[in-house]
Amino acid sequence: MTISAIAARVVNALESAADREAGGKTALVSVTIDMLTQTDAGAVEVRLTRKTKTLVFLNAEFVNERGSRIATAASVHKVLP
């Protein structure tokens, strides 16, 4: 799996989680992704950090099948009206 494919999966997971947490549509404001290594497969785990009326803050980890951390991310999403 390429680094860009890992990044795309992380961003997609963050956007889906933000929409779920907001109970509607959100817009990605900021994302920082740190790549630690590459892998052939893995899964994204997303956690809510903070939520306000207008913003959703999330953290994510991309881990391989052995549970090793491949990438980490932090994002901010604006809640749309």
C-alpha positions as a Markdown table, in Angstrom:
| # | Residue | x | y | z |
|---|---|---|---|---|
| 1 | Met | 0.0 | 0.0 | 0.0 |
| 2 | Thr | 1.4 | 3.4 | -0.9 |
| 3 | Ile | 1.8 | 6.3 | 1.5 |
| 4 | Ser | -0.9 | 8.2 | -0.5 |
| 5 | Ala | -3.3 | 5.3 | -0.2 |
| 6 | Ile | -2.8 | 5.2 | 3.5 |
| 7 | Ala | -3.3 | 8.9 | 3.8 |
| 8 | Ala | -6.5 | 8.7 | 1.7 |
| 9 | Arg | -7.9 | 6.0 | 3.9 |
| 10 | Val | -7.1 | 8.0 | 7.1 |
| 11 | Val | -8.8 | 11.1 | 5.7 |
| 12 | Asn | -11.9 | 9.2 | 4.6 |
| 13 | Ala | -12.2 | 7.6 | 8.0 |
| 14 | Leu | -11.8 | 11.0 | 9.7 |
| 15 | Glu | -14.4 | 12.6 | 7.5 |
| 16 | Ser | -16.9 | 9.8 | 8.1 |
| 17 | Ala | -16.3 | 9.9 | 11.8 |
| 18 | Ala | -16.7 | 13.7 | 11.9 |
| 19 | Asp | -20.1 | 13.5 | 10.1 |
| 20 | Arg | -21.2 | 10.8 | 12.5 |
| 21 | Glu | -20.1 | 12.8 | 15.6 |
| 22 | Ala | -21.7 | 16.0 | 14.3 |
| 23 | Gly | -25.0 | 14.3 | 13.3 |
| 24 | Gly | -24.7 | 15.8 | 9.9 |
| 25 | Lys | -22.3 | 17.1 | 7.3 |
| 26 | Thr | -18.9 | 18.6 | 8.2 |
| 27 | Ala | -16.1 | 20.2 | 6.2 |
| 28 | Leu | -12.5 | 19.3 | 6.8 |
| 29 | Val | -10.6 | 22.4 | 8.1 |
| 30 | Ser | -7.2 | 20.9 | 9.0 |
| 31 | Val | -5.5 | 17.5 | 9.0 |
| 32 | Thr | -1.9 | 16.5 | 10.0 |
| 33 | Ile | -0.7 | 13.0 | 9.1 |
| 34 | Asp | 2.5 | 11.5 | 10.4 |
| 35 | Met | 3.7 | 8.5 | 8.5 |
| 36 | Leu | 5.8 | 6.1 | 10.5 |
| 37 | Thr | 6.3 | 3.3 | 8.0 |
| 38 | Gln | 4.6 | 1.5 | 5.1 |
| 39 | Thr | 2.4 | -1.7 | 5.2 |
| 40 | Asp | 0.4 | -3.9 | 2.8 |
| 41 | Ala | -2.8 | -3.7 | 4.8 |
| 42 | Gly | -4.3 | -2.2 | 7.9 |
| 43 | Ala | -7.3 | -0.5 | 9.6 |
| 44 | Val | -8.0 | 3.0 | 10.8 |
| 45 | Glu | -9.0 | 3.6 | 14.4 |
| 46 | Val | -10.6 | 7.1 | 15.0 |
| 47 | Arg | -11.2 | 8.7 | 18.4 |
| 48 | Leu | -13.1 | 11.9 | 19.2 |
| 49 | Thr | -10.9 | 14.4 | 21.0 |
| 50 | Arg | -13.3 | 17.2 | 21.5 |
| 51 | Lys | -16.6 | 18.5 | 20.1 |
| 52 | Thr | -18.1 | 22.0 | 20.2 |
| 53 | Lys | -21.2 | 23.5 | 18.5 |
| 54 | Thr | -19.2 | 24.3 | 15.4 |
| 55 | Leu | -16.1 | 22.1 | 15.4 |
| 56 | Val | -15.2 | 18.4 | 15.8 |
| 57 | Phe | -11.6 | 17.4 | 16.8 |
| 58 | Leu | -10.5 | 13.9 | 16.0 |
| 59 | Asn | -7.4 | 11.7 | 16.3 |
| 60 | Ala | -6.7 | 8.6 | 14.2 |
| 61 | Glu | -4.2 | 5.7 | 14.0 |
| 62 | Phe | -3.6 | 3.5 | 11.0 |
| 63 | Val | -2.5 | 0.1 | 12.3 |
| 64 | Asn | -1.4 | -3.1 | 10.6 |
| 65 | Glu | -2.9 | -6.6 | 11.3 |
| 66 | Arg | -0.4 | -7.0 | 14.1 |
| 67 | Gly | -1.5 | -3.8 | 15.8 |
| 68 | Ser | 1.6 | -1.9 | 15.0 |
| 69 | Arg | 1.1 | 1.8 | 14.4 |
| 70 | Ile | 1.7 | 2.8 | 10.7 |
| 71 | Ala | 0.4 | 6.4 | 10.7 |
| 72 | Thr | -1.2 | 8.9 | 13.1 |
| 73 | Ala | -3.4 | 11.9 | 12.3 |
| 74 | Ala | -5.2 | 14.8 | 14.0 |
| 75 | Ser | -8.0 | 16.7 | 12.3 |
| 76 | Val | -10.4 | 19.6 | 12.8 |
| 77 | His | -13.8 | 19.6 | 11.0 |
| 78 | Lys | -16.4 | 22.4 | 10.8 |
| 79 | Val | -20.0 | 21.5 | 11.5 |
| 80 | Leu | -22.1 | 22.7 | 8.5 |
| 81 | Pro | -25.6 | 24.2 | 9.0 |
